[in-house]
Amino acid sequence: MHTYVMTVTYRHATVDDPPSGGGGWGGWGGSGAARSISGQCGPCDTDFAVTCRPGEVLVIDVRGRTCPECNPRAEPAPGGSSGGGTDHGPGRTVKVWWASSSDSGSRWRVLDLDRVHGGAAYGPHRVPEGIPDRAQDRVGSAAVSAAWSHEVAPLLSAQLGAESWDAVSRAWQPGHCGILSALASTIDDVWANVVPSAVGGTRTVIRLVGVSPVLAALLPEAVTRSLSSGIFPFARIADLVQALGPTVCIGTGRAVVCDAVRRELGEISATPTPEALGRLGVPKVIRALAEHGGSPTIADVLRTAPAVTQLAPAEVKFPGGLIGSQKRMEHVGNAPTGPSTFGLS
């Protein structure tokens, strides 16, 4: 019987005010209004907190090693133990950022600052390969995408607010879905492989500066709302990130050209069915977004977002794919320089 219990609180904070449990921001600076949500697993007393500054950073704190109830995907901790909230120590800090390159391909990079004498690089978590276009996919594609959008767009507009949904719709591109898929894989790896073995807890800092502004604005909003609603608990943040992309692609009239939709469904029907939407996680995302959002809104963030230079699709190489991967992260060579990537002292 599933006995996982979460107690969630919602508060406003500043990025210089870390979530309960201390430990500072692991080198991340900054100030300004932020949102923070915290909770606890009943069986193992592991404490969780997510704090974000929309458009800039998303921080996930886990104080404890979790247990099968709150982290069912986890690899067994060394010795088969799970300390939960009783663990003490400095903990682990993992930093994640988007590295855009026309030479090696765009990907999420991961830096574990507490491994191998001050830092080890993991990844990269690349955008999944695109599905080859077929002539039959283009037949009536506009009408099909419009039919799917007709079902989903009004729901997203109602949840996010008309102004914010309009801002997302205008800025969204099909490639954004793949970026979220790669991030979901990254978060999966941290939860499955780092969190259970980290004495004292884990802090994952996801830098959003450098990705498309619409992603940097939408992702923190979706995460904080979903945690407040309880639809996606802390250990399922990766599931939310994975399902968010196709949901928005469908809502913005891009169902037929969305690789995540085509990969999951194969053939796309003329109109959406409850079964197809359920396989993509769309109903859960819609329900998760029902919780009232904070301030600033997505539209507010996008109005003030700096311009980000995007690589043209033809210049970006996307070899390999990791979607919901549970494969253990492997060391890939020299760690990137901390100060040049994060401004660390």
Summary of the structure (lengths in Angstrom):
residues: 345
radius of gyration: 19.5
end to end distance: 47.7
largest distance: 59.8
contacts: 1181
relative contact order: 0.18
helix: 39%
strand: 17%
